[in-house]
Amino acid sequence: MIGRAVMAADVGLRLRAVTENIKMATSRRSAALPDVTPRLVAVGKTKPAALMVEAYRHGQRHFGENYVQELVEKASDSQILSVCPDIKWHFIGHLQKNNVNKLIGVPNLFMIETIDSSKLADKVNQSWQKKQAAPRLKVMVQVNTSEEDSKHGLSVEETVETVRHILSSCPCLEFVGLMTIGRYGYDLSQGPNPDFQVLVTRRKELCDQLNLPLETVELSMGMSTDYEHAIEVGATNVRVGSTIFGERTYPNKMGMDETSKEAGEPAEIAGRVTAKAP
């Protein structure tokens, strides 16, 4: 309990530091990039709801989770429901079609960042329609820019057609951008992250082919280890967890394959006692 209390006391300081870093990274962006203020999504994977409440008290509103069940439990937590009325939940993990209805039932669900097929988009659209929610549900399309078997997401070539399908056949969904996890542990001393560059290029091609204004298509890329660099090269949405809430501990009951596939982390990273991303 003492350790948890100390960590809760630190959340505000950590959050302010990340926010300031985001502002500074934004000021270093090229003038050629769309003038969009980056959104911080605080990722609470494996952390207690009390820490989400603490971050909310310090002004944070957007929160992300990788696992459907964990998001369901936190979004339904009595304390979060009572003191965090404006919380906005992002789902950032792999979504299986058999979990769509459970996810759609989450209170204050704001965005799904990991649509990776037209069939999944259809399922989410159908489920949101049945919920009869007034605003359309915001979605991003996940791209496997690193082309790793351990990562979910569309190939670069499939991206345009999937977005076209959402725009033309999913009236209850609002396409807002592209998302990538990218290769874990890229050494920035080698130059700009190639996964981020691929996503920036894919956005340009997507907008040209579908006649979309560049500034309306967001880029979700960058985590605790590289969110500042991601913003500098064009990210409008960054997913930061351990830098705000501390290192994670994974229960032994979580299988390495399940953890790495759904969380978007390599199995050798996700299977450790602690992990740093997002």
N, C-alpha and C positions, 0 to 999 in steps of 0.2 A: 504493500500500500504506500510506503514511503517513496519508493522509486517511482511509482505511478504519479504521486502528487508532485514530485519534483519535476517530472517530465511535463505535467500539465502546466506548471508555472513557467516552464521554458517555451511553451508553444507560442505565446504572443511575441516573444523576442525573436524566435526563429522565423515566424511569419513576417514580421516587419523587415527582417534582413532579406528574405526572399523577395518581398515586394519592392524593396529598394534596389536590389540587384536587377529585377525586371525593368524598372524605370531606367536604370543606367544602360542596360543592354538595348533597350528600345531607342535610346538617344544615339546609339552607335550604328543603327541600321542605315542602310543606303537609302537615299531619298527616292530611289527608283521603286522601292517596295511600297505596297499599299499602306496608307496611313491608318492602321488599325491597332488600337490599344490591345496588347496581349491579355488574354484571360488566364488567370491562375486557377488550376484545378488541384485542390489539396487531396492527395490520395491517402486514405486511411486504412489500407489493406493490413489486416491482422491486428489493428489497433482498436482500443475500446471506444465506444460511443462518447464517453466523457471527454476525450481529446478533441473530437469533432465539435462538441459543444464549446469547448474552450476556444478553438479557432474561430468559431462563429461569433463568440463574444468579442473577439478582436477584429471583427469586420469581414471575415471570410464568408463567402456565400456559395461558391461552387466546390463541390466535393465529388471525388470519384472512387469507385470500387471495381475490383476485377472479378469478383465472384457474385453470382446472382443471389445465393443464399445469404451471404454476408451483407449484401446491400439491402435485402428484404428485412433482415434483422435490425440493422442500424436505422433504416428509414422508418421502421415501426417502433423504435425505442421510445418509451414514454417521455423521457427527458428531451429528446430531440424534437418530438412532436409538440411538446409544450413550450419550449423556449427558442426553437429555431423555425419559425413559421415561413421564412423566406429562403430556406435552404434549397439548393438546386443540385440534384444528383445527376452525375454522369456515369454511365456504365462504360468501362474501358477494357473489359476482358472479352474473351471469346464467348460468343453467345450461340448456344445450341437451340435449334428450333423448338425442342420440347420444353425449353425453359422460358420461352417468349411470354406466355401468358402470365407466368409468375412475375417476370420482370415488369411487365406493363402495369401490374397492380401496385407497384411501388409508389407510395405517396411522394409528390414533388419530383417525379422523374422528369428531368430536363432534357437530357440528350443521350443517345446511344452512339458511341464513337466507332463502333466496330462492325458495321454492316459489311459482310464479305461475300455476298452473293445476291442475285436477283430474287432467288427463292426465299432467302431470309428476309429481304426487304418486303416481299409480299406477305409473309407471315406476320411481321411486325405491323405492317399497314393494316392488315385485317384485324389484328388484336386491338390496335389503338382505335380503330373504327368502332368496334364493339363496345369499347369503354365509353364512347360518345363524349370524349374530351373536346372542348371547344378549340383550343389552338392545336395546330399540327405539331407532331413530335419531331424535334430536331434530330437529324441523323448525320453521321459522317460515314464515309466509305473508307475502309481500311485497306491499305496497299502494302504488300510484302516487298518493300523496296530492296531488302537485302537478299531476297530469294532463298531464304533458309527454310529447310523442311520443318524446323522447330517453331517457325512463326506462322500464324494465321494471316489471312489477308489475300487480296486479289493480286494477280500478276499485273505488272504495269500495263500490259496490252488489254486486259479485261476491264480496266477502270472506266473508260469512257462509256462503254455500253451499259455497265451497271448503273452509272449515274443517269444516263439517258432513260433507263427503265424506271428509275425512281421518279424522275421528273414527269414522265408521261403516264405511268401506271400506278403510282402510289399517292393518291390525293391527300391522304392523311399524314404524309411525311413531308418534312421540310429539309431538303438537302442543304447542308451548310458548309461542307468542306471535306477534306481528305485527312486521313490519319495514318501515321506509321509508327512502329516501335523501333525499327532499325536494328542494326547489329549492336550487341551489347559490348561495352568496353572499347569503343573506337578511340584511338589515340589522336587527339586534336592537334598534336604537334606535327602530324602528317598532312595537315591542311583541313579545309572544310569537310564536314561529314558528308560522304557521298550519298548516304541514304536521304539526308535532308535535301541535297541538291536534286536528287531524283524526284522527290515529292514536289519541289518548287517547279521543276520542269514539267512534270505531269499536270500540275494545276494550269500552267500556261497553255499546254496543248488542249486540255479539257475545255478551258474557257474559249479558246479559239474555235474548237469544233462544235461546241454547243451554244456559242454566242452568249456567254455569261460574263458579266463584269468581273474583272479580276478581284476587286476588293470585296466581292460578295462570297468568295470561296475561301474559307478558312483553312489553315494548316495546323493540325495538331501533331506536334513533334517536340521532343525534348523532355527529359526527366531530371531527376535530382543531379545527376552527374554532368549534364550538358544543356540545361535549359537556357542558360544565358547565350551560349553559342547558337542554339536553335532560334532564339528570338532575333539575334543579329542577322541571321540568314533568311528570316521570313516567317517564323512561327507566330501564329496568332492565339495559340492555345497550348499551354505547357502543363504537364502532369507531374507534380512534385509531391513526393511522399516522405521518404526517410529524412530529408533535409529539414522538414517541418516537425515530423512526429517521432523521429529517432529510428534507429535500426530496427528491423523486423525480426521476429522469431516465428518460425514456422512449426506448427504442431507436427509431431512425428507421424500422425495418421494421414497427413497429406502426402499423397504419392508424388514422386518427383516428376513423373510424366504429366500428371494432371496439373500440377503446379506450373510447370514450365509452359505447357500448351495454353492454358487459360490466362495466365498472367503475362505471357509474352516474354518470359525470361528463359535463358538457356537452362537446361536441366541441371547442369553442374553448378549454376549460380543459385537457382531456386531451391535446390536440395540442401544447401548449407543451413547452418543455424541462423545466420543473419544474411540479409541481402540489402542492396542499396538502391535498386531501381523498382518503380519510377521514383 
